[in-house]
Amino acid sequence: MKTSILWGLVLLNVLLLTAFVGRITGSDAAVAQSRRPADYVLIPANIAEEGSSAVVYMLDTTNSVLGGMVFDDSRKELNTMAPINIERVFQAGDTVQTGGTNTRPGTRRPTVGGEKQSN
């Protein structure tokens, strides 16, 4: 019986050594680096005027995702909002035009630095 326990421990050590060497060398090391935990920014805020409800916004800066959680006191439950991909929001914002360059017919552009106005 002692020899079977000894051989079982030897086999277990060989298996652990193989797993350890496999983690250090090979493609598993590159995969482990890509799976590192994300960086988060947590922002608390009140959403009700009387201050009875509060929300915590969670910004995942590594994956560019915004989410939030609210604790409902009356129901004693935690509600979560669907995650928002903020890269898509910012890309959509690039197409929005700010005022000042497009004018309606018959209106004048404001002068900038002594430019002459033209119609």
C-alpha positions in Angstrom: 0.0 0.0 0.0 2.9 2.4 0.7 4.3 1.8 -2.7 1.0 2.7 -4.5 0.7 5.9 -2.5 4.4 6.8 -3.3 3.9 6.1 -7.0 0.6 8.2 -7.0 2.5 11.1 -5.4 5.3 10.8 -8.0 2.8 10.8 -10.8 1.0 13.8 -9.3 4.4 15.7 -9.1 5.2 14.9 -12.7 1.8 16.2 -13.8 2.2 19.4 -11.8 5.8 19.9 -13.2 4.5 19.4 -16.7 1.7 21.9 -16.2 4.1 24.4 -14.7 6.6 24.1 -17.5 3.8 24.4 -20.0 2.6 27.7 -18.5 6.1 29.2 -18.5 7.0 28.3 -22.1 4.9 28.1 -25.3 1.9 30.1 -26.4 0.1 29.9 -23.1 2.3 32.8 -21.8 1.1 35.1 -24.6 -2.5 34.1 -23.9 -2.2 34.7 -20.2 -1.0 38.3 -20.8 -4.0 39.1 -23.1 -6.3 37.9 -20.3 -5.2 40.4 -17.7 -8.0 42.0 -15.7 -9.4 45.3 -17.1 -8.9 48.7 -15.5 -12.1 50.1 -14.0 -13.3 53.6 -13.0 -16.3 53.6 -10.6 -18.3 56.8 -10.4 -21.1 57.1 -7.7 -24.1 59.4 -8.4 -27.6 60.2 -7.0 -30.4 59.8 -9.6 -33.4 60.8 -7.5 -33.9 64.4 -6.3 -34.7 63.3 -2.8 -31.5 61.2 -2.7 -33.2 57.9 -2.1 -31.6 56.1 -5.1 -28.0 56.1 -6.1 -26.2 54.6 -9.1 -22.6 53.5 -9.6 -21.3 53.9 -13.1 -18.6 51.5 -14.1 -16.2 52.5 -16.9 -14.0 49.6 -18.2 -11.1 51.6 -19.8 -9.4 48.5 -21.2 -12.5 47.3 -23.2 -14.2 50.8 -23.6 -17.4 49.7 -22.0 -19.7 51.8 -19.7 -22.2 50.1 -17.4 -24.1 50.9 -14.2 -25.8 49.4 -11.2 -28.6 50.7 -9.0 -29.8 49.3 -5.7 -33.6 49.6 -5.4 -34.4 50.1 -1.7 -38.1 49.3 -2.0 -37.6 46.0 -3.7 -34.2 45.2 -2.1 -32.7 44.2 -5.4 -29.7 45.3 -7.6 -30.6 46.4 -11.1 -28.0 46.6 -13.8 -28.0 48.5 -17.0 -26.9 47.0 -20.3 -23.3 47.8 -21.2 -22.6 50.5 -23.7 -19.7 50.4 -26.1 -18.3 53.9 -25.8 -16.1 53.7 -28.8 -19.2 53.5 -31.0 -20.7 56.5 -29.2 -17.5 58.5 -29.8 -17.3 57.5 -33.4 -20.9 58.6 -33.9 -20.0 61.9 -32.3 -17.4 62.5 -35.0 -20.1 62.8 -37.6 -22.1 65.4 -35.7 -21.5 68.9 -37.0 -21.1 71.8 -34.6 -22.6 75.1 -35.6 -20.8 78.0 -37.2 -19.9 76.8 -40.7 -23.2 75.9 -42.2 -25.5 78.9 -42.8 -28.9 79.3 -44.2 -29.4 81.3 -47.4 -29.7 85.0 -46.7 -27.8 84.9 -43.4 -24.3 86.3 -42.8 -21.4 84.5 -41.3 -19.9 86.1 -38.3 -16.5 87.8 -38.8 -13.4 86.2 -37.4 -10.2 88.2 -36.9 -11.2 91.1 -39.3 -12.4 89.0 -42.2 -14.8 90.6 -44.6 -18.3 89.3 -44.5 -19.7 87.7 -47.6 -23.2 86.6 -48.6 
